[in-house]
Amino acid sequence: MFARSWSLEPRSWYRTLLVDPHGAVRVGRKTVSFRAARPRGERLKAAVDRAYLTKYTRPSEVRYARDLCRPRSRSTTTELILDLEPKAGREPGYRAPRARAART
């Protein structure tokens, strides 16, 4: 998953991830841990540009999609590498499965 910062405020999610690249994102009722990484390849950043411009096509959204493709926001491209198999203690309410005895 990729994200870009539009506002670059001093107390933003982007600046927080620069200090500590670990976080969590909530999807529906599930919270998923992630590690943030900075992609460097121009081809990858161009693909993210295309994805924003393809997704946000309504007249009220186009301005923001274009802004996200300009150098200032583009330089904040961040890959969120999801941890789809959280470890015990990582997610609120997570319980490790009980070990089962092997049948012989």
A tleap script that builds the chain and sets N, CA, C and O, in Angstrom:
source leaprc.protein.ff14SB
mol = sequence {
  NMET PHE ALA ARG SER TRP SER LEU GLU PRO
  ARG SER TRP TYR ARG THR LEU LEU VAL ASP
  PRO HIE GLY ALA VAL ARG VAL GLY ARG LYS
  THR VAL SER PHE ARG ALA ALA ARG PRO ARG
  GLY GLU ARG LEU LYS ALA ALA VAL ASP ARG
  ALA TYR LEU THR LYS TYR THR ARG PRO SER
  GLU VAL ARG TYR ALA ARG ASP LEU CYS ARG
  PRO ARG SER ARG SER THR THR THR GLU LEU
  ILE LEU ASP LEU GLU PRO LYS ALA GLY ARG
  GLU PRO GLY TYR ARG ALA PRO ARG ALA ARG
  ALA ALA ARG CTHR
}
set mol.1.N position { 0.852 -1.151 0.000 }
set mol.1.CA position { 0.000 0.000 0.000 }
set mol.1.C position { 0.909 1.228 0.000 }
set mol.1.O position { 1.943 1.247 0.669 }
set mol.2.N position { 0.514 2.251 -0.755 }
set mol.2.CA position { 1.309 3.472 -0.833 }
set mol.2.C position { 0.480 4.667 -0.372 }
set mol.2.O position { -0.739 4.692 -0.538 }
set mol.3.N position { 1.147 5.638 0.198 }
set mol.3.CA position { 0.481 6.859 0.653 }
set mol.3.C position { 1.399 8.047 0.403 }
set mol.3.O position { 2.619 7.908 0.320 }
set mol.4.N position { 0.780 9.220 0.285 }
set mol.4.CA position { 1.522 10.479 0.147 }
set mol.4.C position { 0.889 11.510 1.060 }
set mol.4.O position { -0.318 11.499 1.302 }
set mol.5.N position { 1.723 12.394 1.558 }
set mol.5.CA position { 1.220 13.472 2.407 }
set mol.5.C position { 0.879 14.672 1.537 }
set mol.5.O position { 1.676 15.084 0.695 }
set mol.6.N position { -0.290 15.223 1.740 }
set mol.6.CA position { -0.708 16.384 0.964 }
set mol.6.C position { -0.340 17.679 1.680 }
set mol.6.O position { 0.086 18.640 1.039 }
set mol.7.N position { -0.501 17.712 3.003 }
set mol.7.CA position { -0.321 18.977 3.727 }
set mol.7.C position { 1.089 19.195 4.275 }
set mol.7.O position { 1.532 20.339 4.381 }
set mol.8.N position { 1.798 18.132 4.622 }
set mol.8.CA position { 3.151 18.222 5.199 }
set mol.8.C position { 3.217 19.075 6.463 }
set mol.8.O position { 4.213 19.756 6.707 }
set mol.9.N position { 2.162 19.035 7.260 }
set mol.9.CA position { 2.140 19.768 8.526 }
set mol.9.C position { 3.204 19.208 9.470 }
set mol.9.O position { 3.573 18.039 9.363 }
set mol.10.N position { 3.706 20.047 10.405 }
set mol.10.CA position { 4.739 19.585 11.338 }
set mol.10.C position { 4.301 18.383 12.187 }
set mol.10.O position { 5.131 17.537 12.519 }
set mol.11.N position { 3.019 18.295 12.541 }
set mol.11.CA position { 2.539 17.186 13.371 }
set mol.11.C position { 1.680 16.242 12.532 }
set mol.11.O position { 0.553 15.927 12.912 }
set mol.12.N position { 2.201 15.798 11.412 }
set mol.12.CA position { 1.451 14.937 10.496 }
set mol.12.C position { 1.874 13.468 10.640 }
set mol.12.O position { 2.881 13.152 11.274 }
set mol.13.N position { 1.084 12.596 10.042 }
set mol.13.CA position { 1.418 11.173 10.052 }
set mol.13.C position { 2.757 10.940 9.353 }
set mol.13.O position { 3.540 10.084 9.765 }
set mol.14.N position { 3.014 11.711 8.292 }
set mol.14.CA position { 4.255 11.528 7.535 }
set mol.14.C position { 5.478 11.828 8.400 }
set mol.14.O position { 6.426 11.043 8.431 }
set mol.15.N position { 5.457 12.943 9.091 }
set mol.15.CA position { 6.597 13.311 9.949 }
set mol.15.C position { 6.742 12.354 11.135 }
set mol.15.O position { 7.854 12.095 11.595 }
set mol.16.N position { 5.632 11.838 11.620 }
set mol.16.CA position { 5.680 10.847 12.694 }
set mol.16.C position { 6.383 9.582 12.212 }
set mol.16.O position { 7.187 9.003 12.943 }
set mol.17.N position { 6.083 9.147 10.982 }
set mol.17.CA position { 6.713 7.939 10.443 }
set mol.17.C position { 8.189 8.135 10.124 }
set mol.17.O position { 8.943 7.163 10.068 }
set mol.18.N position { 8.612 9.380 9.913 }
set mol.18.CA position { 10.041 9.627 9.714 }
set mol.18.C position { 10.824 9.337 10.995 }
set mol.18.O position { 11.976 8.906 10.939 }
set mol.19.N position { 10.199 9.574 12.139 }
set mol.19.CA position { 10.842 9.334 13.434 }
set mol.19.C position { 10.740 7.855 13.820 }
set mol.19.O position { 11.723 7.260 14.261 }
set mol.20.N position { 9.564 7.268 13.656 }
set mol.20.CA position { 9.334 5.862 13.995 }
set mol.20.C position { 8.523 5.235 12.865 }
set mol.20.O position { 7.338 5.537 12.722 }
set mol.21.N position { 9.137 4.369 12.061 }
set mol.21.CA position { 8.449 3.836 10.879 }
set mol.21.C position { 7.411 2.751 11.154 }
set mol.21.O position { 6.885 2.160 10.210 }
set mol.22.N position { 7.106 2.475 12.408 }
set mol.22.CA position { 6.113 1.451 12.726 }
set mol.22.C position { 4.796 2.105 13.109 }
set mol.22.O position { 4.764 3.122 13.802 }
set mol.23.N position { 3.702 1.493 12.640 }
set mol.23.CA position { 2.389 2.038 12.962 }
set mol.23.C position { 1.314 1.006 12.737 }
set mol.23.O position { 1.595 -0.179 12.553 }
set mol.24.N position { 0.080 1.468 12.754 }
set mol.24.CA position { -1.066 0.594 12.537 }
set mol.24.C position { -2.123 1.362 11.764 }
set mol.24.O position { -2.271 2.574 11.918 }
set mol.25.N position { -2.845 0.644 10.939 }
set mol.25.CA position { -3.934 1.228 10.169 }
set mol.25.C position { -5.182 0.396 10.449 }
set mol.25.O position { -5.119 -0.829 10.553 }
set mol.26.N position { -6.298 1.074 10.566 }
set mol.26.CA position { -7.557 0.385 10.847 }
set mol.26.C position { -8.323 0.230 9.536 }
set mol.26.O position { -8.565 1.202 8.822 }
set mol.27.N position { -8.697 -1.008 9.237 }
set mol.27.CA position { -9.472 -1.326 8.048 }
set mol.27.C position { -10.738 -2.026 8.517 }
set mol.27.O position { -10.705 -3.183 8.936 }
set mol.28.N position { -11.850 -1.311 8.442 }
set mol.28.CA position { -13.093 -1.862 8.982 }
set mol.28.C position { -12.944 -2.035 10.482 }
set mol.28.O position { -12.679 -1.068 11.195 }
set mol.29.N position { -13.110 -3.245 10.963 }
set mol.29.CA position { -12.962 -3.526 12.399 }
set mol.29.C position { -11.589 -4.073 12.755 }
set mol.29.O position { -11.298 -4.314 13.927 }
set mol.30.N position { -10.747 -4.269 11.754 }
set mol.30.CA position { -9.443 -4.890 11.978 }
set mol.30.C position { -8.335 -3.838 11.993 }
set mol.30.O position { -8.336 -2.912 11.182 }
set mol.31.N position { -7.406 -3.988 12.909 }
set mol.31.CA position { -6.231 -3.128 12.968 }
set mol.31.C position { -5.038 -3.936 12.470 }
set mol.31.O position { -4.774 -5.035 12.958 }
set mol.32.N position { -4.315 -3.378 11.485 }
set mol.32.CA position { -3.189 -4.078 10.875 }
set mol.32.C position { -1.913 -3.274 11.115 }
set mol.32.O position { -1.865 -2.079 10.823 }
set mol.33.N position { -0.897 -3.919 11.639 }
set mol.33.CA position { 0.402 -3.276 11.857 }
set mol.33.C position { 1.131 -3.126 10.535 }
set mol.33.O position { 0.910 -3.897 9.601 }
set mol.34.N position { 2.007 -2.123 10.459 }
set mol.34.CA position { 2.805 -1.931 9.257 }
set mol.34.C position { 4.154 -1.326 9.605 }
set mol.34.O position { 4.379 -0.826 10.707 }
set mol.35.N position { 5.051 -1.391 8.609 }
set mol.35.CA position { 6.340 -0.722 8.664 }
set mol.35.C position { 6.420 0.166 7.437 }
set mol.35.O position { 6.135 -0.277 6.324 }
set mol.36.N position { 6.805 1.414 7.635 }
set mol.36.CA position { 6.896 2.359 6.522 }
set mol.36.C position { 8.278 2.291 5.881 }
set mol.36.O position { 9.288 2.163 6.572 }
set mol.37.N position { 8.309 2.377 4.559 }
set mol.37.CA position { 9.567 2.370 3.802 }
set mol.37.C position { 9.487 3.449 2.735 }
set mol.37.O position { 8.405 3.754 2.234 }
set mol.38.N position { 10.628 4.024 2.389 }
set mol.38.CA position { 10.702 5.087 1.378 }
set mol.38.C position { 11.140 4.507 0.044 }
set mol.38.O position { 12.317 4.186 -0.118 }
set mol.39.N position { 10.231 4.361 -0.922 }
set mol.39.CA position { 10.639 3.875 -2.249 }
set mol.39.C position { 11.436 4.945 -2.984 }
set mol.39.O position { 11.125 6.131 -2.876 }
set mol.40.N position { 12.454 4.542 -3.723 }
set mol.40.CA position { 13.324 5.503 -4.403 }
set mol.40.C position { 13.166 5.501 -5.918 }
set mol.40.O position { 13.531 6.476 -6.576 }
set mol.41.N position { 12.638 4.439 -6.473 }
set mol.41.CA position { 12.556 4.317 -7.932 }
set mol.41.C position { 11.545 5.260 -8.556 }
set mol.41.O position { 10.421 5.397 -8.072 }
set mol.42.N position { 11.956 5.906 -9.633 }
set mol.42.CA position { 11.075 6.832 -10.354 }
set mol.42.C position { 9.916 6.110 -11.024 }
set mol.42.O position { 8.812 6.648 -11.105 }
set mol.43.N position { 10.158 4.900 -11.504 }
set mol.43.CA position { 9.067 4.142 -12.140 }
set mol.43.C position { 7.970 3.836 -11.144 }
set mol.43.O position { 6.788 3.910 -11.479 }
set mol.44.N position { 8.345 3.496 -9.928 }
set mol.44.CA position { 7.351 3.209 -8.892 }
set mol.44.C position { 6.568 4.471 -8.527 }
set mol.44.O position { 5.347 4.423 -8.381 }
set mol.45.N position { 7.262 5.590 -8.382 }
set mol.45.CA position { 6.579 6.848 -8.064 }
set mol.45.C position { 5.643 7.263 -9.201 }
set mol.45.O position { 4.567 7.807 -8.950 }
set mol.46.N position { 6.041 7.010 -10.436 }
set mol.46.CA position { 5.175 7.311 -11.582 }
set mol.46.C position { 3.922 6.431 -11.561 }
set mol.46.O position { 2.835 6.885 -11.919 }
set mol.47.N position { 4.076 5.182 -11.144 }
set mol.47.CA position { 2.916 4.285 -11.034 }
set mol.47.C position { 1.960 4.778 -9.952 }
set mol.47.O position { 0.742 4.697 -10.114 }
set mol.48.N position { 2.509 5.289 -8.848 }
set mol.48.CA position { 1.664 5.853 -7.788 }
set mol.48.C position { 0.955 7.106 -8.308 }
set mol.48.O position { -0.220 7.314 -8.006 }
set mol.49.N position { 1.648 7.939 -9.083 }
set mol.49.CA position { 1.017 9.105 -9.720 }
set mol.49.C position { -0.208 8.665 -10.520 }
set mol.49.O position { -1.299 9.212 -10.359 }
set mol.50.N position { -0.010 7.667 -11.387 }
set mol.50.CA position { -1.097 7.192 -12.239 }
set mol.50.C position { -2.262 6.660 -11.410 }
set mol.50.O position { -3.425 6.870 -11.753 }
set mol.51.N position { -1.940 5.967 -10.316 }
set mol.51.CA position { -2.999 5.417 -9.466 }
set mol.51.C position { -3.836 6.533 -8.845 }
set mol.51.O position { -5.062 6.434 -8.813 }
set mol.52.N position { -3.195 7.593 -8.352 }
set mol.52.CA position { -3.947 8.722 -7.791 }
set mol.52.C position { -4.814 9.375 -8.862 }
set mol.52.O position { -5.988 9.649 -8.617 }
set mol.53.N position { -4.260 9.627 -10.037 }
set mol.53.CA position { -5.006 10.303 -11.098 }
set mol.53.C position { -6.141 9.450 -11.649 }
set mol.53.O position { -7.144 9.983 -12.124 }
set mol.54.N position { -5.990 8.133 -11.591 }
set mol.54.CA position { -7.041 7.222 -12.041 }
set mol.54.C position { -8.160 7.112 -11.006 }
set mol.54.O position { -9.339 7.063 -11.355 }
set mol.55.N position { -7.777 7.075 -9.736 }
set mol.55.CA position { -8.770 6.899 -8.667 }
set mol.55.C position { -9.594 8.152 -8.419 }
set mol.55.O position { -10.809 8.066 -8.243 }
set mol.56.N position { -8.954 9.310 -8.403 }
set mol.56.CA position { -9.635 10.556 -8.038 }
set mol.56.C position { -9.941 11.378 -9.281 }
set mol.56.O position { -9.125 12.190 -9.716 }
set mol.57.N position { -11.129 11.160 -9.853 }
set mol.57.CA position { -11.499 11.801 -11.118 }
set mol.57.C position { -12.681 12.751 -11.003 }
set mol.57.O position { -12.994 13.456 -11.963 }
set mol.58.N position { -13.342 12.788 -9.861 }
set mol.58.CA position { -14.458 13.720 -9.698 }
set mol.58.C position { -13.925 15.145 -9.718 }
set mol.58.O position { -12.796 15.394 -9.295 }
set mol.59.N position { -14.735 16.084 -10.209 }
set mol.59.CA position { -14.272 17.474 -10.281 }
set mol.59.C position { -13.731 18.012 -8.943 }
set mol.59.O position { -12.766 18.777 -8.934 }
set mol.60.N position { -14.333 17.626 -7.840 }
set mol.60.CA position { -13.868 18.108 -6.531 }
set mol.60.C position { -12.570 17.438 -6.076 }
set mol.60.O position { -11.916 17.933 -5.158 }
set mol.61.N position { -12.187 16.322 -6.702 }
set mol.61.CA position { -11.003 15.564 -6.299 }
set mol.61.C position { -9.782 15.815 -7.182 }
set mol.61.O position { -8.650 15.651 -6.726 }
set mol.62.N position { -9.993 16.204 -8.422 }
set mol.62.CA position { -8.904 16.301 -9.402 }
set mol.62.C position { -7.786 17.224 -8.926 }
set mol.62.O position { -6.610 16.899 -9.092 }
set mol.63.N position { -8.129 18.357 -8.344 }
set mol.63.CA position { -7.107 19.304 -7.857 }
set mol.63.C position { -6.171 18.638 -6.848 }
set mol.63.O position { -4.954 18.812 -6.912 }
set mol.64.N position { -6.748 17.877 -5.917 }
set mol.64.CA position { -5.935 17.226 -4.884 }
set mol.64.C position { -5.085 16.108 -5.473 }
set mol.64.O position { -3.939 15.921 -5.065 }
set mol.65.N position { -5.636 15.360 -6.433 }
set mol.65.CA position { -4.862 14.296 -7.082 }
set mol.65.C position { -3.658 14.890 -7.817 }
set mol.65.O position { -2.556 14.346 -7.755 }
set mol.66.N position { -3.873 15.994 -8.503 }
set mol.66.CA position { -2.752 16.651 -9.204 }
set mol.66.C position { -1.716 17.169 -8.214 }
set mol.66.O position { -0.514 17.047 -8.448 }
set mol.67.N position { -2.183 17.751 -7.098 }
set mol.67.CA position { -1.250 18.228 -6.068 }
set mol.67.C position { -0.410 17.085 -5.511 }
set mol.67.O position { 0.777 17.261 -5.237 }
set mol.68.N position { -1.025 15.908 -5.341 }
set mol.68.CA position { -0.290 14.761 -4.817 }
set mol.68.C position { 0.769 14.252 -5.791 }
set mol.68.O position { 1.660 13.499 -5.397 }
set mol.69.N position { 0.681 14.653 -7.052 }
set mol.69.CA position { 1.659 14.235 -8.063 }
set mol.69.C position { 2.750 15.281 -8.291 }
set mol.69.O position { 3.666 15.053 -9.082 }
set mol.70.N position { 2.664 16.414 -7.615 }
set mol.70.CA position { 3.688 17.456 -7.746 }
set mol.70.C position { 4.884 17.087 -6.864 }
set mol.70.O position { 4.744 16.309 -5.921 }
set mol.71.N position { 6.061 17.647 -7.172 }
set mol.71.CA position { 7.293 17.259 -6.465 }
set mol.71.C position { 7.216 17.290 -4.941 }
set mol.71.O position { 7.763 16.401 -4.287 }
set mol.72.N position { 6.560 18.275 -4.365 }
set mol.72.CA position { 6.523 18.383 -2.895 }
set mol.72.C position { 5.863 17.158 -2.260 }
set mol.72.O position { 6.429 16.545 -1.355 }
set mol.73.N position { 4.675 16.805 -2.730 }
set mol.73.CA position { 3.985 15.630 -2.179 }
set mol.73.C position { 4.593 14.335 -2.687 }
set mol.73.O position { 4.662 13.348 -1.954 }
set mol.74.N position { 5.030 14.332 -3.929 }
set mol.74.CA position { 5.613 13.127 -4.525 }
set mol.74.C position { 6.836 12.653 -3.736 }
set mol.74.O position { 7.092 11.454 -3.627 }
set mol.75.N position { 7.584 13.611 -3.191 }
set mol.75.CA position { 8.777 13.251 -2.407 }
set mol.75.C position { 8.423 12.556 -1.091 }
set mol.75.O position { 9.298 11.991 -0.437 }
set mol.76.N position { 7.149 12.594 -0.701 }
set mol.76.CA position { 6.730 11.934 0.540 }
set mol.76.C position { 6.178 10.533 0.295 }
set mol.76.O position { 5.644 9.918 1.218 }
set mol.77.N position { 6.294 10.019 -0.920 }
set mol.77.CA position { 5.760 8.689 -1.222 }
set mol.77.C position { 6.275 7.689 -0.189 }
set mol.77.O position { 7.480 7.555 0.025 }
set mol.78.N position { 5.346 7.000 0.434 }
set mol.78.CA position { 5.666 6.065 1.514 }
set mol.78.C position { 4.972 4.736 1.240 }
set mol.78.O position { 3.775 4.698 0.955 }
set mol.79.N position { 5.725 3.661 1.327 }
set mol.79.CA position { 5.130 2.328 1.197 }
set mol.79.C position { 4.828 1.817 2.597 }
set mol.79.O position { 5.692 1.828 3.474 }
set mol.80.N position { 3.602 1.372 2.795 }
set mol.80.CA position { 3.207 0.776 4.070 }
set mol.80.C position { 3.223 -0.736 3.881 }
set mol.80.O position { 2.350 -1.305 3.225 }
set mol.81.N position { 4.227 -1.373 4.466 }
set mol.81.CA position { 4.389 -2.816 4.332 }
set mol.81.C position { 3.603 -3.456 5.460 }
set mol.81.O position { 3.997 -3.403 6.625 }
set mol.82.N position { 2.475 -4.067 5.090 }
set mol.82.CA position { 1.544 -4.596 6.078 }
set mol.82.C position { 2.030 -5.903 6.690 }
set mol.82.O position { 2.616 -6.747 6.012 }
set mol.83.N position { 1.776 -6.051 7.980 }
set mol.83.CA position { 2.052 -7.285 8.704 }
set mol.83.C position { 0.719 -8.015 8.818 }
set mol.83.O position { -0.033 -7.805 9.770 }
set mol.84.N position { 0.430 -8.874 7.843 }
set mol.84.CA position { -0.864 -9.540 7.793 }
set mol.84.C position { -1.004 -10.685 8.777 }
set mol.84.O position { -2.097 -11.225 8.952 }
set mol.85.N position { 0.095 -11.063 9.423 }
set mol.85.CA position { 0.048 -12.108 10.441 }
set mol.85.C position { 0.594 -11.532 11.737 }
set mol.85.O position { 1.747 -11.781 12.091 }
set mol.86.N position { -0.243 -10.748 12.463 }
set mol.86.CA position { 0.251 -10.094 13.682 }
set mol.86.C position { 0.671 -11.108 14.737 }
set mol.86.O position { 0.102 -12.194 14.848 }
set mol.87.N position { 1.672 -10.726 15.499 }
set mol.87.CA position { 2.167 -11.565 16.583 }
set mol.87.C position { 1.418 -11.238 17.862 }
set mol.87.O position { 0.826 -10.165 17.979 }
set mol.88.N position { 1.438 -12.142 18.808 }
set mol.88.CA position { 0.728 -11.943 20.078 }
set mol.88.C position { 1.152 -10.624 20.709 }
set mol.88.O position { 2.336 -10.289 20.738 }
set mol.89.N position { 0.180 -9.888 21.207 }
set mol.89.CA position { 0.465 -8.631 21.873 }
set mol.89.C position { 0.516 -7.439 20.932 }
set mol.89.O position { 0.595 -6.302 21.396 }
set mol.90.N position { 0.472 -7.661 19.638 }
set mol.90.CA position { 0.557 -6.570 18.671 }
set mol.90.C position { -0.771 -5.885 18.442 }
set mol.90.O position { -0.818 -4.677 18.209 }
set mol.91.N position { -1.850 -6.644 18.505 }
set mol.91.CA position { -3.154 -6.104 18.153 }
set mol.91.C position { -4.089 -6.225 19.346 }
set mol.91.O position { -4.147 -7.280 19.978 }
set mol.92.N position { -4.825 -5.160 19.667 }
set mol.92.CA position { -5.747 -5.239 20.799 }
set mol.92.C position { -6.719 -6.396 20.612 }
set mol.92.O position { -7.311 -6.549 19.544 }
set mol.93.N position { -6.880 -7.195 21.635 }
set mol.93.CA position { -7.816 -8.311 21.578 }
set mol.93.C position { -7.281 -9.560 20.908 }
set mol.93.O position { -7.987 -10.565 20.828 }
set mol.94.N position { -6.019 -9.518 20.413 }
set mol.94.CA position { -5.460 -10.682 19.734 }
set mol.94.C position { -5.114 -11.753 20.760 }
set mol.94.O position { -4.529 -11.463 21.804 }
set mol.95.N position { -5.485 -13.003 20.450 }
set mol.95.CA position { -5.125 -14.130 21.310 }
set mol.95.C position { -4.431 -15.176 20.457 }
set mol.95.O position { -4.925 -15.565 19.398 }
set mol.96.N position { -3.289 -15.620 20.931 }
set mol.96.CA position { -2.566 -16.671 20.211 }
set mol.96.C position { -3.378 -17.955 20.294 }
set mol.96.O position { -3.964 -18.230 21.341 }
set mol.97.N position { -3.436 -18.752 19.227 }
set mol.97.CA position { -4.195 -20.004 19.274 }
set mol.97.C position { -3.557 -20.988 20.242 }
set mol.97.O position { -2.338 -21.015 20.410 }
set mol.98.N position { -4.395 -21.788 20.871 }
set mol.98.CA position { -3.887 -22.806 21.798 }
set mol.98.C position { -3.249 -23.944 21.005 }
set mol.98.O position { -3.703 -24.307 19.920 }
set mol.99.N position { -2.202 -24.482 21.572 }
set mol.99.CA position { -1.540 -25.621 20.923 }
set mol.99.C position { -2.426 -26.841 21.057 }
set mol.99.O position { -3.043 -27.052 22.102 }
set mol.100.N position { -2.494 -27.638 20.020 }
set mol.100.CA position { -3.294 -28.861 20.045 }
set mol.100.C position { -2.381 -30.055 20.145 }
set mol.100.O position { -1.294 -30.079 19.568 }
set mol.101.N position { -2.832 -31.035 20.877 }
set mol.101.CA position { -2.050 -32.268 21.007 }
set mol.101.C position { -2.141 -33.037 19.692 }
set mol.101.O position { -3.208 -33.130 19.084 }
set mol.102.N position { -1.013 -33.582 19.265 }
set mol.102.CA position { -0.995 -34.371 18.032 }
set mol.102.C position { -1.689 -35.695 18.256 }
set mol.102.O position { -1.513 -36.322 19.301 }
set mol.103.N position { -2.473 -36.127 17.290 }
set mol.103.CA position { -3.148 -37.430 17.390 }
set mol.103.C position { -2.246 -38.494 16.796 }
set mol.103.O position { -1.610 -38.297 15.761 }
set mol.104.N position { -2.210 -39.606 17.468 }
set mol.104.CA position { -1.389 -40.715 16.952 }
set mol.104.C position { -2.214 -41.916 16.658 }
set mol.104.O position { -1.684 -42.936 16.217 }
savepdb mol mol.pdb
quit
